[in-house]
Amino acid sequence: MARVIAGMGVKSVVTYAENTDYGIGQAEILGRMLEQLAPDVAYEFHVIDRQAADYVPVLLPLRRNLPEMVVTIALPPYGYRLVNQLYELGIAPSPRTWLFEGAGISDYPDFWSSVGPAAESMLALGFYHPDMQLTEMGDAVVAEYMRRHGGAPSRLVLQAADALLVIARAIEAAGSTDRQAVIQAMGEVAVEGTRGTMTFPQAEDPLFQQWTDIPYVVYQFTQVDQTLEKATLIMGPGQPLDVGKLQRP
């Protein structure tokens, strides 16, 4: 997300993250990565309560000083509520302010029925797109899923397969199911997953034990009820960021 924001030349970003370790952690890491990749960006984040029914009081101050981008990091159903209320208040997506969804909710089955026109022109971070090049393992997983279920898988299917492959390979390399031995092995082996070769180098925070080269995509919806394969792919493996494809509302 930080790479995309830097490439777009956005100068002010406000993030709204759910009040969980996941939400707050991702918002903090986004800020730290922006410091490295785009230090001129003015960045701030706010924490929202997952139990709140109304985010209008939290969002209203934005109308006095609109940022160039709003980032949302909140899972459903409150993530949908947040997107809807940003739209209802005329904040984002708008001709002035981009909306970048960073929790990966755009491939949930009830996404469009929950947000409707609020997600038109939204940018979304994802980890699978039908146009992505997969490994042989990935092609096999997709083919088997389609055989069993009659439809294309979501990124969650591929992520589940990758997690299983990593654990199995680490146990094999460690020769043990001991927790520490498996963790140690994960940092030493390279595992061929569904979307690429997974490695977990012992880098410094915030990249410690992360698959830092994970293939990801950024796409933009340009119509309501648009399917993933028809969304405009802005960036992906082997496809550099192309901000010229972005469309303002």
Helices and strands as residue ranges (DSSP letters): H 2-8, E 12-18, H 21-37, E 42-48, H 56-59, G 60-64, E 69-73, H 78-88, E 98-101, G 105-107, H 111-115, G 116-119, E 123-126, H 136-149, H 155-174, H 179-186, E 191-192, E 197-198, E 217-220, G 228-230, E 232-235, G 243-245
